[in-house]
Amino acid sequence: MSWLQKISIFFELRSFGVCQWWAQKLGIEQYKVRRSFIYTTVIGLGSPLVLYFIMAWIIEHKHYFKFQRKRKSSIWEL
């Protein structure tokens, strides 16, 4: 296995899942989302990386942001 493949596997195993989450939400393939992040990072001179890391932090800690839905009681359950 070449060192490039090892680096690729390292980052794939430790990725945050932001591109996968966006791909599932948008209904498109994951590589298209990754490619768009790469292009916008190059065009934006690295500034989209800040947005990526913010989204990664939110996805990693999403259990803090989910609110418990209170079940509505119906009139028949009085």
Z-matrix of the N, CA and C atoms (Angstrom, degrees):
N
C 1 1.446
C 2 1.533 1 107.88
N 3 1.315 2 116.38 1 131.99
C 4 1.462 3 120.00 2 -178.02
C 5 1.528 4 110.71 3 -78.48
N 6 1.304 5 115.71 4 165.21
C 7 1.464 6 120.44 5 -178.46
C 8 1.521 7 110.47 6 -68.46
N 9 1.323 8 118.30 7 -27.61
C 10 1.458 9 121.30 8 177.55
C 11 1.528 10 110.89 9 -68.69
N 12 1.316 11 116.83 10 -39.60
C 13 1.457 12 120.68 11 176.85
C 14 1.529 13 110.72 12 -67.37
N 15 1.326 14 117.07 13 -37.81
C 16 1.464 15 120.17 14 177.83
C 17 1.522 16 111.33 15 -63.55
N 18 1.321 17 116.15 16 -41.09
C 19 1.467 18 119.91 17 177.98
C 20 1.518 19 110.51 18 -65.66
N 21 1.322 20 117.04 19 -41.81
C 22 1.455 21 121.53 20 178.87
C 23 1.526 22 111.39 21 -62.14
N 24 1.311 23 117.20 22 -44.44
C 25 1.462 24 121.27 23 178.94
C 26 1.526 25 110.66 24 -65.43
N 27 1.334 26 116.96 25 -39.61
C 28 1.462 27 121.09 26 178.47
C 29 1.529 28 110.79 27 -57.77
N 30 1.333 29 117.10 28 -48.43
C 31 1.454 30 120.11 29 -178.16
C 32 1.521 31 112.59 30 -72.92
N 33 1.314 32 118.38 31 -31.96
C 34 1.455 33 120.15 32 177.44
C 35 1.523 34 111.57 33 -68.23
N 36 1.317 35 117.63 34 -36.86
C 37 1.464 36 120.41 35 179.57
C 38 1.526 37 112.06 36 -73.19
N 39 1.318 38 116.55 37 -28.96
C 40 1.454 39 120.32 38 -176.69
C 41 1.523 40 113.37 39 -107.60
N 42 1.311 41 116.50 40 15.91
C 43 1.462 42 119.08 41 178.29
C 44 1.523 43 109.29 42 -72.06
N 45 1.293 44 114.74 43 158.52
C 46 1.458 45 119.89 44 -173.47
C 47 1.517 46 113.64 45 -85.87
N 48 1.310 47 118.38 46 -16.34
C 49 1.448 48 121.34 47 179.28
C 50 1.514 49 113.99 48 89.95
N 51 1.312 50 117.57 49 13.53
C 52 1.456 51 120.82 50 -179.70
C 53 1.522 52 110.78 51 -65.58
N 54 1.309 53 117.33 52 -47.05
C 55 1.472 54 120.73 53 -179.22
C 56 1.526 55 110.69 54 -65.98
N 57 1.308 56 116.67 55 -37.58
C 58 1.455 57 120.00 56 178.47
C 59 1.525 58 110.24 57 -65.25
N 60 1.322 59 117.40 58 -41.81
C 61 1.455 60 121.69 59 179.68
C 62 1.523 61 110.76 60 -63.33
N 63 1.344 62 116.53 61 -45.76
C 64 1.465 63 120.35 62 178.67
C 65 1.521 64 110.85 63 -63.81
N 66 1.330 65 117.18 64 -39.81
C 67 1.464 66 120.41 65 -179.79
C 68 1.529 67 110.87 66 -63.19
N 69 1.322 68 116.79 67 -40.73
C 70 1.466 69 120.13 68 178.18
C 71 1.515 70 111.15 69 -66.63
N 72 1.326 71 117.02 70 -41.57
C 73 1.466 72 120.50 71 -179.10
C 74 1.531 73 111.93 72 -67.97
N 75 1.329 74 116.69 73 -38.04
C 76 1.460 75 120.47 74 -177.31
C 77 1.525 76 113.04 75 -88.55
N 78 1.323 77 117.12 76 -14.67
C 79 1.458 78 120.99 77 179.07
C 80 1.521 79 113.44 78 74.56
N 81 1.329 80 116.70 79 32.33
C 82 1.456 81 120.90 80 178.28
C 83 1.519 82 108.87 81 -123.12
N 84 1.323 83 115.87 82 174.65
C 85 1.452 84 119.54 83 -177.81
C 86 1.530 85 110.79 84 -77.60
N 87 1.319 86 114.23 85 149.45
C 88 1.454 87 121.11 86 -173.08
C 89 1.528 88 112.79 87 -66.01
N 90 1.301 89 118.05 88 -35.50
C 91 1.461 90 119.55 89 -177.93
C 92 1.530 91 111.39 90 -66.45
N 93 1.330 92 117.97 91 -28.71
C 94 1.457 93 120.74 92 177.61
C 95 1.528 94 111.13 93 -67.67
N 96 1.318 95 116.23 94 -38.42
C 97 1.463 96 119.91 95 177.74
C 98 1.522 97 110.12 96 -68.40
N 99 1.323 98 117.01 97 -42.67
C 100 1.466 99 120.29 98 177.85
C 101 1.533 100 110.81 99 -60.93
N 102 1.313 101 115.84 100 -43.61
C 103 1.460 102 120.00 101 -179.89
C 104 1.524 103 110.74 102 -62.55
N 105 1.318 104 116.72 103 -40.67
C 106 1.468 105 118.78 104 179.52
C 107 1.520 106 111.32 105 -66.13
N 108 1.347 107 118.16 106 -36.85
C 109 1.470 108 120.49 107 175.45
C 110 1.529 109 110.66 108 -63.91
N 111 1.303 110 116.77 109 -39.91
C 112 1.466 111 119.93 110 179.45
C 113 1.524 112 110.03 111 -64.72
N 114 1.333 113 117.15 112 -46.84
C 115 1.470 114 120.46 113 -179.02
C 116 1.526 115 111.28 114 -63.80
N 117 1.335 116 116.95 115 -44.21
C 118 1.464 117 118.26 116 -179.28
C 119 1.520 118 111.74 117 -68.21
N 120 1.323 119 117.63 118 -30.09
C 121 1.450 120 120.32 119 176.92
C 122 1.524 121 110.85 120 -68.41
N 123 1.324 122 117.02 121 -40.21
C 124 1.460 123 120.26 122 178.39
C 125 1.523 124 110.21 123 -68.27
N 126 1.329 125 116.93 124 -45.11
C 127 1.462 126 120.80 125 -179.14
C 128 1.530 127 111.19 126 -68.39
N 129 1.329 128 116.26 127 -39.66
C 130 1.459 129 120.87 128 -178.25
C 131 1.512 130 114.18 129 -86.81
N 132 1.324 131 117.25 130 10.74
C 133 1.470 132 123.16 131 178.03
C 134 1.530 133 112.92 132 55.65
N 135 1.315 134 116.44 133 37.88
C 136 1.462 135 121.25 134 173.70
C 137 1.509 136 115.24 135 92.40
N 138 1.318 137 118.34 136 -9.38
C 139 1.466 138 119.81 137 -177.66
C 140 1.539 139 113.64 138 -65.07
N 141 1.340 140 121.03 139 -31.28
C 142 1.468 141 118.73 140 176.08
C 143 1.532 142 113.88 141 -64.77
N 144 1.320 143 117.47 142 -15.87
C 145 1.467 144 119.12 143 176.31
C 146 1.523 145 111.41 144 -63.80
N 147 1.324 146 116.81 145 -33.49
C 148 1.462 147 120.23 146 177.04
C 149 1.522 148 109.53 147 -62.90
N 150 1.319 149 116.66 148 -45.26
C 151 1.459 150 121.02 149 177.19
C 152 1.525 151 111.15 150 -62.07
N 153 1.335 152 116.78 151 -40.88
C 154 1.461 153 121.42 152 178.95
C 155 1.529 154 111.03 153 -61.14
N 156 1.332 155 117.31 154 -45.54
C 157 1.462 156 120.17 155 -179.27
C 158 1.523 157 112.29 156 -68.97
N 159 1.319 158 117.54 157 -32.32
C 160 1.468 159 120.08 158 174.84
C 161 1.522 160 110.19 159 -65.73
N 162 1.339 161 116.76 160 -44.58
C 163 1.465 162 120.14 161 177.71
C 164 1.527 163 111.15 162 -64.12
N 165 1.332 164 116.96 163 -37.45
C 166 1.464 165 120.26 164 178.34
C 167 1.511 166 110.49 165 -64.27
N 168 1.330 167 116.93 166 -41.22
C 169 1.465 168 120.22 167 179.34
C 170 1.524 169 110.77 168 -64.51
N 171 1.331 170 116.87 169 -41.45
C 172 1.464 171 120.46 170 179.31
C 173 1.525 172 110.71 171 -65.30
N 174 1.342 173 117.50 172 -41.56
C 175 1.469 174 120.26 173 179.46
C 176 1.522 175 110.88 174 -65.65
N 177 1.341 176 117.05 175 -39.00
C 178 1.468 177 120.04 176 178.99
C 179 1.523 178 111.90 177 -67.55
N 180 1.322 179 117.94 178 -29.51
C 181 1.462 180 122.08 179 -176.41
C 182 1.523 181 112.30 180 -115.29
N 183 1.319 182 117.29 181 29.09
C 184 1.458 183 120.44 182 -175.81
C 185 1.521 184 113.00 183 -66.45
N 186 1.312 185 117.64 184 -20.74
C 187 1.465 186 119.06 185 178.86
C 188 1.525 187 111.36 186 -67.13
N 189 1.338 188 117.85 187 -20.01
C 190 1.461 189 120.43 188 175.95
C 191 1.521 190 111.90 189 -78.60
N 192 1.314 191 117.51 190 -22.24
C 193 1.447 192 121.87 191 -175.07
C 194 1.518 193 114.04 192 -96.60
N 195 1.304 194 117.57 193 -11.57
C 196 1.460 195 119.74 194 -179.53
C 197 1.528 196 109.04 195 -82.29
N 198 1.288 197 113.98 196 128.85
C 199 1.447 198 119.40 197 178.37
C 200 1.520 199 109.26 198 -97.46
N 201 1.310 200 115.13 199 144.26
C 202 1.452 201 120.12 200 178.68
C 203 1.526 202 108.07 201 -73.80
N 204 1.300 203 115.54 202 126.26
C 205 1.452 204 119.21 203 176.16
C 206 1.516 205 108.70 204 -81.69
N 207 1.277 206 113.93 205 128.41
C 208 1.456 207 118.69 206 177.52
C 209 1.520 208 107.94 207 -83.91
N 210 1.301 209 115.22 208 127.30
C 211 1.458 210 119.80 209 -177.98
C 212 1.511 211 109.19 210 -69.75
N 213 1.304 212 114.95 211 129.07
C 214 1.469 213 119.40 212 179.12
C 215 1.517 214 108.76 213 -75.27
N 216 1.283 215 114.30 214 130.95
C 217 1.456 216 117.39 215 176.94
C 218 1.516 217 108.79 216 -87.82
N 219 1.282 218 115.05 217 141.70
C 220 1.453 219 119.00 218 -179.90
C 221 1.518 220 109.44 219 -88.11
N 222 1.265 221 114.28 220 169.83
C 223 1.457 222 119.40 221 -179.08
C 224 1.531 223 110.83 222 -66.40
N 225 1.327 224 117.44 223 -22.20
C 226 1.456 225 121.17 224 -176.26
C 227 1.511 226 112.07 225 -83.12
N 228 1.340 227 117.87 226 -10.00
C 229 1.465 228 120.54 227 -177.41
C 230 1.538 229 112.15 228 -98.02
N 231 1.281 230 118.37 229 15.95
C 232 1.458 231 121.38 230 -179.98
C 233 1.464 232 109.69 231 -71.95
